[in-house]
Amino acid sequence: QGQLVESGGGLVQAGGSLRLTCAASGRTFSRYAMGWFRQAPGKEREFVAAISWSGASISYADSVKGRFTISRDNAKNTVYLQMNSLKPEDTADYYCAAGWNVGFYMGAAGNYDYWGQGTQVTVSS
């Protein structure tokens, strides 16, 4: 069984930056697509960013394009989400996910097989 553990969340002022890390263990996720999703209080979980196993394909939600960057280090079994120019509306719990057969629909949560427990991000105005 594989496990994903997120870290790097916290409290930051608007305009600030955070770097989230997703560390995978229990199995090798180098051939899995990896994604970041978020869920704000009272809202449904939404797609943030995803990266294919090779890194050749990357997708972002329109709301974070130009501000967030997803990357991965397969040698370390780790995925990162660099978040810049944070806004109060970015406040949410952020979840890392891994999918074996994600295919073209990288933003569909149902295509992912493994999920982390989440890390909280709070952006103050």
Buried (B, 14 or more C-beta within 10 A) or exposed (E): EBBBEBEBBEEBEEEBEBBBBBBBEEEEBBEBBBBBBBBBEEEEBBBBBBBBBEEEEBBBBEBBEEBBBBBBEBEEBBBBBBBBEBBEEBBBBBBBBBBEEBEEEBBBBEBBBBBBEBBEBBBEE
